[in-house]
Amino acid sequence: MTAHQDETLPLDIAAVTAITSSENDAELARVRDYFLEADPDGQVFATILRDTIDQLLDGENTGRYDWRQLHKTEKTHAGTLVEINLQRRFNFEGGRDMDYKIAGVEVDCKFSQDLGGWMIPPEAMGEICLVVWADDQAKQWSAGLIRADEERLTRNGLVTRKGNRDHKYRLNKSNLHLVSWLWHLRPLKENLLLHLDAETREALYEPKSGQKRVNELFRKVQRRRIDRNVVRTLAQQHDYMARVRDDKNRTRARPALREEGYLIPGDSRSHQAVAEALGGPIPEKGEFVSFRVARAQPHHGDRPSVELDGVNWVAVGPDEEADRPAPMLPPR
């Protein structure tokens, strides 16, 4: 998916457009109010989009991390999955003619990999469309509402898709000012594997063992939030979370890397407190952060430290010495 920044509106113009569109269309305003009441900051919507992309990539079974690795048919299926997952999470009523019935209004859901590239079928003309875009490479997403009024859209450059028997219409950059944005150019949670440098990513995929790949992940990627989906993609095992936890043989990531001077806090409150004391970042739900640590010494200056096992520890960089073994993390 590729971002088209030249096709976007400044946020202030987008906001004015949204207000104007809502005021002139009572049904659109009702649907807009529903979304903003159910999901004021758009975090639920953003999570659905992140989860849907990860669902398509299916890292546990395929090891994939990049939209460009998907087959054409899988990309085509993305719109259907977005539609289904939104309905499941928001519990929309099914529409009679369109995909949903929201606040008593028929609404059709349209997803595009290109901002402004939504396809509108003839049967949706006159109806309200929920238009959705997400770009894993750009780490952004947008969602808005538009009344598919053929006269108004045609006046603003609506085009018929050539060779399409269904005579679907394609929105384009000249139509974007007609969208009543719910959330526009919002941050999409980072796909870590996609945004690592190529050398690091290749090193992570080099081991044949899923456990070794996960261990290498926490060695190579320090002081960055690591989502459990990254662990799942590299482990390619059903019990992927077990690749991190302590075990008697000390082969899993947390005990094996402890011997090398690493701490791997998770999302429990006690672990988050450790990560915060070390200067962060702090792992959120379903996340880990890896730190190489050493006993605090005068040359470490006033860098953040955490007391574990009666000793103060600090996070150290790749060119600094770590103390081995690292201390045990507090109980979850």
Beta strands, then each sheet from edge to edge (+ up, - down):
strand 1: 93-94
strand 2: 100-102
strand 3: 105-112
strand 4: 119-120
strand 5: 128-135
strand 6: 140-147
strand 7: 159-160
strand 8: 169-170
strand 9: 180-187
strand 10: 226-227
strand 11: 262-263
strand 12: 287-288
strand 13: 291-295
strand 14: 306-308
strand 15: 311-315
sheet 1: 1+ 2- 3+ 5+ 6- 9+
sheet 2: 4+ 8- 7+
sheet 3: 10+ 12-
sheet 4: 11+ 13- 15+ 14-
end
